[in-house]
Amino acid sequence: MNKQEILKGNKLIAEFMDWSYEQQHRNFRYADDTKVWKKCWFDTYGIRRTDKNNPLLFHSSWDWLMPVVEKIETINDLDDGYCSDFVLTATYHIQNWTVSILDNNIEVTEQEGLTKIGTTYKAVVEFIEWYNQNK
């Protein structure tokens, strides 16, 4: 994945998690007491999750990615009269990982990669793209 794909995927995940991208007032104590406004991501509790030196980390941190996986696994689609739960499965094959997200044993997405977190991240991004088009 290149940097642009990571930025796009992380933004997609943050929006899926109902985070907001807002301006935050930062009063840096410059000689003229200039006020600086910066955009930051805030989670659903209003806690700032990013700043200039701390970008979104869904692609590289299990602490960030696992709540997304848990949210995916709790999605219930009752609009069609049945309950549909999504489940993430991971399998290790000697040289790489395969990660799938299943809906009632129907494969929604499957990704292969060299690392478990990278493969899981790709599957999550692809699932969210699919989900946004089909919800």
C-alpha positions as CSV (number, residue, x, y, z in Angstrom):
1,M,0.0,0.0,0.0
2,N,1.2,3.4,-0.8
3,K,0.8,6.5,1.4
4,Q,-2.3,7.8,-0.5
5,E,-4.1,4.4,-0.1
6,I,-3.3,4.4,3.6
7,L,-4.6,8.0,4.1
8,K,-7.8,7.2,2.1
9,G,-8.4,3.9,4.0
10,N,-7.8,5.5,7.4
11,K,-10.2,8.4,6.6
12,L,-12.8,5.8,5.5
13,I,-12.4,3.9,8.7
14,A,-12.6,7.0,10.9
15,E,-15.8,8.0,9.2
16,F,-17.2,4.5,9.6
17,M,-16.4,4.7,13.3
18,D,-18.4,8.0,13.4
19,W,-15.4,10.1,14.2
20,S,-15.5,13.8,13.3
21,Y,-12.9,15.9,11.6
22,E,-13.1,19.4,13.2
23,Q,-11.1,22.5,13.7
24,Q,-9.5,22.8,17.1
25,H,-8.2,26.1,18.5
26,R,-4.6,25.9,19.7
27,N,-3.2,28.9,21.5
28,F,0.5,28.7,21.0
29,R,2.3,31.3,23.0
30,Y,4.0,33.2,20.2
31,A,5.3,36.7,20.9
32,D,2.1,38.1,19.3
33,D,-0.1,35.5,21.0
34,T,-1.3,34.2,17.6
35,K,-4.2,31.7,17.6
36,V,-3.8,28.8,15.3
37,W,-6.7,26.6,14.1
38,K,-5.9,23.0,13.2
39,K,-8.1,20.2,11.9
40,C,-8.1,17.1,14.1
41,W,-10.0,13.8,14.3
42,F,-12.2,13.4,17.4
43,D,-13.7,10.0,18.4
44,T,-17.3,9.5,19.4
45,Y,-16.5,10.6,23.0
46,G,-15.0,13.9,21.8
47,I,-11.5,12.9,22.6
48,R,-8.9,14.2,20.1
49,R,-7.2,11.2,18.4
50,T,-4.9,13.0,16.0
51,D,-2.8,16.1,15.6
52,K,0.1,17.2,13.4
53,N,2.5,14.7,14.9
54,N,0.0,11.8,15.5
55,P,-1.9,10.7,12.4
56,L,-4.6,8.1,12.1
57,L,-3.0,4.7,12.9
58,F,-5.6,2.1,11.8
59,H,-3.1,0.6,9.4
60,S,-0.4,0.0,12.0
61,S,-1.9,-0.4,15.4
62,W,-4.1,-3.3,16.8
63,D,-5.3,-0.9,19.5
64,W,-6.9,1.3,16.7
65,L,-8.0,-1.5,14.4
66,M,-9.6,-4.0,16.8
67,P,-12.5,-1.7,17.8
68,V,-13.3,-1.4,14.0
69,V,-13.3,-5.2,13.7
70,E,-15.5,-5.4,16.8
71,K,-17.9,-2.9,15.3
72,I,-18.1,-4.8,12.0
73,E,-18.8,-8.0,13.9
74,T,-21.8,-6.4,15.7
75,I,-23.5,-5.0,12.6
76,N,-27.0,-6.5,12.3
77,D,-28.9,-5.9,9.1
78,L,-32.6,-6.4,9.9
79,D,-33.9,-4.5,6.9
80,D,-34.4,-7.7,4.8
81,G,-36.2,-9.5,7.6
82,Y,-33.2,-11.6,8.7
83,C,-30.3,-11.0,11.1
84,S,-27.0,-10.8,9.3
85,D,-23.8,-10.9,11.4
86,F,-20.4,-10.3,9.9
87,V,-17.4,-12.3,11.2
88,L,-13.7,-11.8,10.5
89,T,-11.6,-14.9,10.1
90,A,-7.8,-15.1,9.6
91,T,-5.7,-18.0,8.4
92,Y,-2.0,-18.3,8.3
93,H,-0.4,-20.0,5.3
94,I,3.4,-20.6,5.5
95,Q,4.3,-17.4,3.7
96,N,1.3,-15.1,4.2
97,W,-2.1,-14.4,5.8
98,T,-5.6,-14.6,4.4
99,V,-8.3,-12.6,6.1
100,S,-11.9,-12.9,5.2
101,I,-15.1,-11.1,6.4
102,L,-18.1,-13.3,6.2
103,D,-21.8,-12.6,6.2
104,N,-23.8,-15.8,7.1
105,N,-21.0,-17.8,5.5
106,I,-21.0,-15.7,2.4
107,E,-17.6,-14.2,1.7
108,V,-17.9,-10.4,1.5
109,T,-14.2,-9.8,1.2
110,E,-11.0,-11.8,1.2
111,Q,-7.4,-10.3,1.3
112,E,-4.0,-11.8,1.2
113,G,-0.8,-10.3,2.6
114,L,2.4,-10.8,4.4
115,T,1.4,-9.4,7.8
116,K,-1.7,-10.1,9.8
117,I,-2.4,-6.5,10.6
118,G,-1.8,-5.3,7.0
119,T,-4.1,-8.0,5.7
120,T,-6.8,-7.3,8.3
121,Y,-6.6,-3.6,7.5
122,K,-7.1,-4.2,3.8
123,A,-10.0,-6.5,4.4
124,V,-11.6,-3.9,6.8
125,V,-11.2,-1.1,4.2
126,E,-12.7,-3.3,1.4
127,F,-15.6,-4.3,3.7
128,I,-16.4,-0.7,4.6
129,E,-16.4,0.2,0.9
130,W,-18.8,-2.7,0.2
131,Y,-20.9,-1.9,3.2
132,N,-21.3,1.8,2.3
133,Q,-22.5,0.8,-1.1
134,N,-24.9,-1.9,0.1
135,K,-26.4,-0.6,3.4
